[in-house]
Amino acid sequence: MNNVDLSTQIAGVALDSYIMNASGPKCTNLEELTVIGESNSAAIMTKSCTIAPREGNPLPRYQDLPLGSIQSMGLPNLGYKAYLEMIPALKQHGKPVVVSISGFSVEDNIEMVSAFQQSDVDLIEVNFSCPNIVGKAQVAYDFEQTEKSLAAITALGDKPIGIKLAPYFDMSHFIAMANILKRYPVKFITCINSIGNTLVIDPITEQPIIKPKGGFGGLCGEYIKPIGLANVRAFRQLLDDDIQIIGVGGISNGVDAFEYLLAGADAVQVATCFEKQGPNCFQRIEAELALFMANKGYDCLADAKGRLKPL
Ligand code: RRO
């Protein structure tokens, strides 16, 4: 290949490369997580879990779109205890294991974070931004609730905690969320979750294309890359360096990953592209990123990280 060093770290946890899977696609059971373990993904990231196992929303709940996908999965998962039990097997792949938790209440999140604090998991990503549960608002859009949850879950142990954020679209929201994050020992944020409650209509059938919530679902893939880049950039400018940022949203090639690097991401996650192309995407995107950076004369991620040039 070439000599560009793509190694990075999140909260002191070393990653061999810049690119890992995102919570969401194909990371719900041991078989799927083993495929990720055997791939070039820099870490093994689990599907968001809840206290009890869930079947998720009614089908069809996922549809490919030309530039991405729309989905309303509804948190199908095996329940957090199953992921706790899987950790020793997952650790055997010799790469960090990141668990995603998504409780329905502060109490749920306290129970799950406490349990994973006692485990061998490397990082805990707390999902404040699932858009697809009927009757449940996204915590990340409720700043009071966000603060209450952060106060509770960051006081439960020393393992690094990160927060999966919803996309924001207004400068006042970036500032409000950054000011809350600064008050707690949050080690990283993951930006962004899907754009919630979008609607795709099939004009032939005159119906929505997914079943749950009357067709409203999270928009993913290339459509959302400019929003992901803006969220990473805005938070990088507003937060101090002690909170790292994982970028996610529309990364399907090495140049996409490089754009997130310029915006300030310390690592990136791949969701829809992994869903559509399978586990070889991690190696391909890594090779493309290394080649693109080598052609620019860069040796490592730090040469370009956060260095978006003014126009
Ligand atoms: O399972 C889902 O429906 C889902 C989750 Br938990 C999330 O965080 N984001 C998303 O787009 N879908």
Residues whose N, C-alpha, C, O or C-beta is under 5 A from the ligand:
A	BS01	RRO	S48 S72 M73 G74 L75 P76 N127 S129 C130 P131 N132 N193 S194 G218
